Amino acid sequence: MFFFSDHRCNFPKGKIQLQTACPFYEPGNEVQGVIYLEIMEPVYAHHIEMEVKGGEKCSFTRFWTESERHGDETRFVERHEKLKHSKKFLEFKSSVFDIQGSYGGVLQPGIYQVDFQMKLPDHIPSSLHFKDHHSREKPKAKVKYYVKVVLKTHDKHDEMKYKQVLIIREKPVAFRTGDAQAETSHLKTWCCIDQGTSTMSSVFEKNQYLPTEVAKGFVRINNEHCQLNAHRVSFYVEQRLTVHIGHHSHTHVARLVNNTMEGPHAGAAHWEQEMMLNLGAIKYEVVKEKKKKGVMKPVSPEDAFMMAGVQPATHGKKVTNEYFLCVLVEYAGCVCCVNLPDSRMPLTIIPIVNPACFGFQPPNGWAPMPLGSTHITLTHHHD
């Protein structure tokens, strides 16, 4: 892909694009990037302005029950309210090149380039775009960063602008292989009828995966001293997303992919099985339009790609998102009061970046006029 192949770059009197050196960054990284301008007709302009913004938004519907008196009768009434939170925690907005002073206020036809650098703060959360309209609480959570460039002109109609979503990934946890766990449960039916003990042990292949990989685990069950059939063994990826707003919170728990099989019968001493999960099956429904300031606008390719696939783990002040690779053994009969054998390992799924939104290359003979380099100092609001 060449520069300006994105249709959002094109304007009546020229083209503008911004691109960072890497497709994603970690907290504390140095970001380097370039602004490109191709002017077709003379443009009366003031300056080139850059804006950087990072923010967190979340919402969910809270339900609760209140009692009401109607004469001698007491009724319980369900109430609900939608809770929202929005905070900008990272920002910058200023001129990075003065056209008025350097070019007398006129940018002549040609190709121009401005380089920029900025250092990201430590301990900022990962980019995230999550919503679930199928649950009653309808939780939403978004952590978004972007870098925007605007050619500020005398005539508003000549203005050119371009925005690139900046993808942030928290530093990955230490890579581990062969994580082993074991648990023995004393099983009872109907809360009091002793059915013996059952032991489950598991070994997880590793704790980090790409979303295109297959997760693997090895499960052993010793049901020799148990009088119940292990009728289901489940191997699954669990997502736990928690939203905090004011004094209230909501935790969304979902099995994203699940593989089940029949376990050993009562009295079986040795049962073992390798279990696998196709992480590529994790997909989300994505709408084509969103409402912004009361107007329906198309969802950008960057946002649509992020919303469709698995979300990264993130640990913000109001939003946390984590994954676990889990094994659960369930038994025949009423064992609802018993702690069933299970194992859980924190899992990191490393999201990929949309290749269609990065990696633009210059055409042959590309020779832009350098307009200098600028270092951006970001303002980070910690609280």
C-alpha positions as CSV (number, residue, x, y, z in Angstrom):
1,M,0.0,0.0,0.0
2,F,1.3,3.5,-0.9
3,F,0.9,6.7,1.1
4,F,-2.5,8.3,0.7
5,S,-4.2,5.1,-0.4
6,D,-6.6,5.5,2.5
7,H,-9.5,7.5,1.2
8,R,-9.6,9.5,4.4
9,C,-6.3,11.2,3.3
10,N,-7.8,12.9,0.3
11,F,-9.1,16.5,0.2
12,P,-9.8,19.0,-2.6
13,K,-6.4,20.8,-2.5
14,G,-4.2,18.0,-1.3
15,K,-3.6,14.9,0.8
16,I,-2.4,14.4,4.4
17,Q,-1.4,11.3,6.3
18,L,0.2,10.4,9.6
19,Q,2.0,7.1,10.4
20,T,3.8,5.8,13.4
21,A,6.9,3.6,13.1
22,C,5.3,0.6,14.8
23,P,1.8,-0.9,14.6
24,F,1.5,-1.0,18.4
25,Y,3.4,0.2,21.5
26,E,3.8,-0.7,25.2
27,P,3.6,1.7,28.1
28,G,6.9,3.6,28.5
29,N,7.9,3.2,24.8
30,E,9.2,6.0,22.6
31,V,6.8,6.6,19.7
32,Q,8.3,7.9,16.4
33,G,6.2,9.0,13.5
34,V,5.9,11.1,10.3
35,I,3.3,13.5,8.9
36,Y,3.1,13.6,5.2
37,L,1.5,16.4,3.1
38,E,1.0,16.5,-0.7
39,I,-0.3,19.9,-1.8
40,M,-1.9,20.1,-5.2
41,E,-2.9,23.9,-5.2
42,P,-1.5,26.8,-3.1
43,V,-3.1,26.7,0.3
44,Y,-3.4,29.7,2.7
45,A,-2.6,28.1,6.0
46,H,-1.6,29.1,9.6
47,H,0.1,26.0,10.9
48,I,0.2,22.2,11.2
49,E,-1.4,21.0,14.5
50,M,-1.1,17.7,16.2
51,E,-3.4,16.2,18.9
52,V,-2.8,13.1,21.0
53,K,-5.5,11.8,23.2
54,G,-6.1,8.7,25.5
55,G,-9.3,8.1,27.3
56,E,-11.4,5.5,29.1
57,K,-15.2,5.1,28.8
58,C,-17.5,2.6,30.3
59,S,-21.2,2.0,31.2
60,F,-23.6,-0.6,32.4
61,T,-27.2,-0.8,33.7
62,R,-27.5,-1.4,37.4
63,F,-30.6,-3.3,38.8
64,W,-31.8,-3.4,42.4
65,T,-34.9,-4.1,44.4
66,E,-36.8,-1.8,46.8
67,S,-39.8,-2.4,49.0
68,E,-42.9,-0.3,48.8
69,R,-45.8,0.0,51.3
70,H,-49.3,-0.1,49.9
71,G,-51.6,0.0,52.9
72,D,-50.9,-3.1,54.8
73,E,-49.2,-4.8,51.9
74,T,-45.5,-4.7,51.1
75,R,-44.4,-5.0,47.5
76,F,-40.9,-5.4,46.1
77,V,-40.2,-3.3,43.0
78,E,-37.2,-3.6,40.7
79,R,-35.4,-0.4,39.8
80,H,-32.7,0.2,37.3
81,E,-30.4,3.0,36.1
82,K,-27.7,3.4,33.5
83,L,-24.3,4.3,35.0
84,K,-21.7,6.0,32.8
85,H,-18.0,7.0,33.3
86,S,-15.7,8.9,30.9
87,K,-12.3,10.3,31.6
88,K,-9.4,11.7,29.4
89,F,-6.1,10.7,31.0
90,L,-3.6,11.5,28.2
91,E,-3.5,14.6,26.0
92,F,-1.5,17.0,23.9
93,K,-2.6,19.6,21.4
94,S,-0.3,22.2,19.8
95,S,1.2,23.5,16.6
96,V,4.2,21.5,15.3
97,F,5.1,23.7,12.3
98,D,4.3,27.4,11.7
99,I,3.4,28.0,8.1
100,Q,2.6,31.7,8.7
101,G,6.1,32.5,9.8
102,S,8.1,30.1,7.6
103,Y,6.2,30.3,4.3
104,G,4.4,33.6,4.5
105,G,1.1,31.9,5.1
106,V,1.1,30.1,1.8
107,L,1.9,26.4,1.3
108,Q,2.9,25.9,-2.3
109,P,2.3,22.7,-4.3
110,G,4.8,20.0,-3.3
111,I,5.4,17.1,-0.9
112,Y,6.3,17.9,2.7
113,Q,7.3,15.9,5.8
114,V,7.3,16.6,9.6
115,D,8.9,14.1,12.0
116,F,7.7,13.7,15.6
117,Q,8.6,11.8,18.7
118,M,6.9,11.3,22.1
119,K,7.4,9.1,25.1
120,L,4.4,7.2,26.5
121,P,3.9,7.2,30.2
122,D,4.3,4.0,32.2
123,H,1.3,2.2,33.6
124,I,-1.3,3.2,31.0
125,P,-3.9,0.5,30.1
126,S,-4.2,-1.5,26.9
127,S,-6.5,-0.4,24.1
128,L,-9.9,-2.0,24.4
129,H,-13.3,-2.0,22.7
130,F,-15.9,-4.2,24.2
131,K,-19.7,-4.2,24.4
132,D,-22.3,-6.9,25.1
133,H,-25.9,-6.1,24.1
134,H,-27.1,-9.6,24.9
135,S,-26.8,-9.4,28.6
136,R,-29.2,-7.6,30.8
137,E,-26.7,-5.1,32.1
138,K,-25.4,-4.3,28.6
139,P,-21.8,-3.5,29.7
140,K,-19.6,-1.3,27.5
141,A,-15.9,-0.6,28.0
142,K,-13.5,1.3,25.8
143,V,-9.9,2.5,26.2
144,K,-8.8,4.4,23.1
145,Y,-5.8,6.3,22.0
146,Y,-5.3,8.3,18.8
147,V,-2.9,10.7,17.1
148,K,-4.4,13.4,14.9
149,V,-2.9,15.9,12.5
150,V,-4.7,19.0,11.1
151,L,-3.6,21.5,8.5
152,K,-5.1,24.7,9.9
153,T,-6.1,27.0,7.0
154,H,-7.6,30.5,6.5
155,D,-10.6,29.0,4.7
156,K,-12.2,26.2,6.7
157,H,-13.1,24.4,3.5
158,D,-9.4,23.9,2.7
159,E,-8.6,22.3,6.0
160,M,-7.1,18.8,5.9
161,K,-6.9,16.3,8.7
162,Y,-6.1,12.7,9.4
163,K,-6.4,10.5,12.5
164,Q,-4.5,7.3,13.4
165,V,-5.6,5.0,16.2
166,L,-2.7,4.3,18.5
167,I,-2.7,0.7,19.7
168,I,-1.3,0.2,23.2
169,R,-0.6,-3.2,24.7
170,E,0.4,-3.8,28.3
171,K,3.7,-5.5,28.8
172,P,3.2,-9.3,28.5
173,V,3.5,-11.5,31.6
174,A,6.4,-13.9,31.9
175,F,6.1,-16.8,29.4
176,R,5.6,-20.1,31.1
177,T,5.1,-23.7,29.9
178,G,3.8,-26.8,31.5
179,D,1.8,-25.1,34.3
180,A,0.5,-28.0,36.4
181,Q,-2.4,-28.0,38.9
182,A,-4.2,-30.7,40.9
183,E,-7.3,-30.9,43.2
184,T,-9.1,-33.6,45.1
185,S,-12.8,-33.0,46.0
186,H,-14.9,-34.8,48.6
187,L,-18.2,-35.3,46.8
188,K,-21.6,-35.4,48.3
189,T,-25.1,-35.5,46.8
190,W,-28.0,-33.7,48.2
191,C,-25.5,-31.9,50.5
192,C,-25.1,-34.9,52.8
193,I,-24.8,-38.2,51.1
194,D,-21.1,-39.2,50.9
195,Q,-20.0,-40.3,47.4
196,G,-16.2,-40.5,48.0
197,T,-13.4,-38.5,46.5
198,S,-12.2,-37.7,43.0
199,T,-8.9,-36.2,41.9
200,M,-8.3,-34.1,38.8
201,S,-4.9,-32.9,37.6
202,S,-4.1,-30.7,34.6
203,V,-1.1,-29.5,32.7
204,F,-1.4,-26.5,30.4
205,E,0.8,-26.2,27.4
206,K,1.7,-22.5,27.8
207,N,0.2,-19.2,29.1
208,Q,0.6,-17.1,26.0
209,Y,-1.1,-17.5,22.6
210,L,-1.9,-15.7,19.4
211,P,-5.6,-15.5,18.6
212,T,-4.9,-17.8,15.6
213,E,-3.4,-20.6,17.6
214,V,-4.9,-23.7,19.3
215,A,-4.7,-23.8,23.1
216,K,-3.8,-27.2,24.5
217,G,-4.1,-28.9,27.9
218,F,-3.7,-32.4,29.3
219,V,-6.2,-33.7,31.9
220,R,-6.1,-36.7,34.2
221,I,-8.9,-37.9,36.5
222,N,-8.7,-40.5,39.2
223,N,-12.3,-41.6,39.9
224,E,-11.4,-44.9,41.7
225,H,-12.8,-43.8,45.0
226,C,-15.8,-42.0,43.7
227,Q,-19.3,-43.5,43.3
228,L,-20.4,-40.9,40.7
229,N,-19.8,-40.7,37.0
230,A,-17.9,-37.7,35.8
231,H,-20.4,-36.9,33.1
232,R,-18.7,-33.8,31.7
233,V,-15.2,-32.4,31.5
234,S,-14.9,-28.9,30.1
235,F,-11.9,-27.1,28.8
236,Y,-12.6,-23.4,28.1
237,V,-11.4,-19.8,27.9
238,E,-13.1,-17.6,30.4
239,Q,-13.2,-13.8,30.1
240,R,-13.7,-11.6,33.2
241,L,-14.3,-8.0,32.5
242,T,-15.1,-5.7,35.4
243,V,-16.4,-2.1,35.1
244,H,-16.2,0.3,38.1
245,I,-18.4,3.4,38.2
246,G,-18.8,5.4,41.4
247,H,-19.5,3.0,44.3
248,H,-20.9,0.3,41.9
249,S,-19.3,-2.3,39.7
250,H,-20.4,-5.0,37.3
251,T,-18.4,-8.1,36.3
252,H,-19.1,-9.7,32.9
253,V,-18.1,-13.4,32.9
254,A,-18.2,-15.4,29.6
255,R,-16.9,-18.7,28.2
256,L,-15.5,-17.6,24.8
257,V,-14.7,-21.0,23.5
258,N,-15.6,-24.3,25.1
259,N,-14.7,-28.0,24.5
260,T,-16.5,-30.7,26.4
261,M,-16.3,-34.5,26.6
262,E,-17.6,-37.3,28.7
263,G,-15.4,-38.1,31.7
264,P,-14.7,-41.4,33.5
265,H,-17.3,-43.6,35.1
266,A,-17.5,-44.3,38.8
267,G,-14.6,-46.4,40.0
268,A,-12.4,-45.7,37.0
269,A,-8.8,-45.2,38.3
270,H,-7.1,-43.8,35.2
271,W,-8.6,-41.4,32.7
272,E,-6.5,-39.0,30.7
273,Q,-7.2,-36.9,27.6
274,E,-5.5,-34.1,25.6
275,M,-8.0,-31.2,25.1
276,M,-7.8,-28.4,22.6
277,L,-9.4,-25.0,21.9
278,N,-9.4,-23.1,18.6
279,L,-8.8,-19.5,19.7
280,G,-9.6,-18.3,16.1
281,A,-13.3,-19.1,16.9
282,I,-13.5,-16.1,19.2
283,K,-15.4,-13.6,17.2
284,Y,-17.7,-10.7,18.1
285,E,-20.6,-9.1,16.2
286,V,-19.7,-5.6,14.9
287,V,-22.1,-2.9,13.9
288,K,-21.3,-0.8,10.9
289,E,-22.3,2.6,12.4
290,K,-22.1,4.3,15.7
291,K,-23.7,7.4,17.2
292,K,-21.3,10.3,17.9
293,K,-22.7,13.6,19.2
294,G,-26.2,12.6,18.0
295,V,-25.1,11.7,14.5
296,M,-24.7,8.2,13.0
297,K,-21.2,7.7,11.6
298,P,-19.5,4.7,10.1
299,V,-17.2,2.7,12.4
300,S,-13.6,3.1,11.3
301,P,-11.7,0.1,9.9
302,E,-9.3,0.2,13.0
303,D,-12.2,0.1,15.5
304,A,-14.2,-2.6,13.5
305,F,-11.1,-4.9,13.4
306,M,-10.5,-4.4,17.1
307,M,-14.1,-5.0,18.1
308,A,-14.4,-8.2,16.0
309,G,-11.6,-10.1,17.6
310,V,-10.4,-11.0,21.1
311,Q,-9.7,-8.0,23.3
312,P,-6.3,-7.6,25.1
313,A,-5.9,-7.9,28.8
314,T,-6.1,-4.5,30.4
315,H,-5.9,-3.0,33.9
316,G,-7.2,0.5,33.9
317,K,-8.6,2.4,36.9
318,K,-12.2,1.8,35.9
319,V,-11.9,-1.2,33.5
320,T,-10.1,-4.5,33.9
321,N,-10.2,-7.3,31.4
322,E,-8.6,-10.7,32.1
323,Y,-8.6,-14.2,30.6
324,F,-8.2,-17.7,32.1
325,L,-7.7,-21.1,30.6
326,C,-9.9,-23.4,32.7
327,V,-10.7,-27.1,33.3
328,L,-13.9,-28.1,35.2
329,V,-15.1,-31.6,36.0
330,E,-18.9,-32.1,36.6
331,Y,-20.6,-35.2,38.1
332,A,-23.9,-36.9,37.8
333,G,-26.5,-36.2,40.5
334,C,-27.2,-33.2,42.7
335,V,-23.7,-31.9,43.7
336,C,-24.6,-28.2,43.8
337,C,-23.2,-27.7,47.3
338,V,-19.8,-29.2,46.5
339,N,-16.6,-27.5,45.3
340,L,-16.0,-29.4,42.1
341,P,-12.4,-30.2,40.9
342,D,-11.2,-27.4,38.6
343,S,-8.0,-25.6,37.5
344,R,-7.5,-22.1,36.3
345,M,-4.5,-20.5,34.7
346,P,-4.2,-16.8,33.8
347,L,-4.0,-16.6,30.1
348,T,-2.6,-13.9,27.8
349,I,-4.0,-13.8,24.2
350,I,-1.9,-11.4,22.2
351,P,-4.2,-9.6,19.7
352,I,-3.0,-8.9,16.2
353,V,-3.2,-5.5,14.5
354,N,-5.2,-4.9,11.3
355,P,-2.6,-5.1,8.5
356,A,-4.8,-2.9,6.2
357,C,-4.3,0.1,8.6
358,F,-0.6,0.0,8.8
359,G,2.6,-0.3,6.6
360,F,2.0,2.3,4.0
361,Q,5.0,2.7,1.7
362,P,6.2,5.7,-0.4
363,P,6.1,5.3,-4.2
364,N,9.2,5.4,-6.4
365,G,10.8,8.9,-6.6
366,W,9.3,10.0,-3.2
367,A,11.3,13.1,-2.1
368,P,9.4,15.1,0.4
369,M,10.7,18.5,1.7
370,P,11.5,18.2,5.4
371,L,9.8,20.7,7.6
372,G,11.7,19.7,10.7
373,S,11.2,17.5,13.7
374,T,9.3,18.0,17.0
375,H,9.3,16.3,20.3
376,I,5.8,16.1,22.0
377,T,5.4,16.1,25.8
378,L,2.3,14.4,26.8
379,T,0.2,15.4,29.8
380,H,-0.7,12.4,31.9
381,H,-3.6,12.7,34.4
382,H,-2.9,10.0,37.0
383,D,-6.1,10.2,39.0
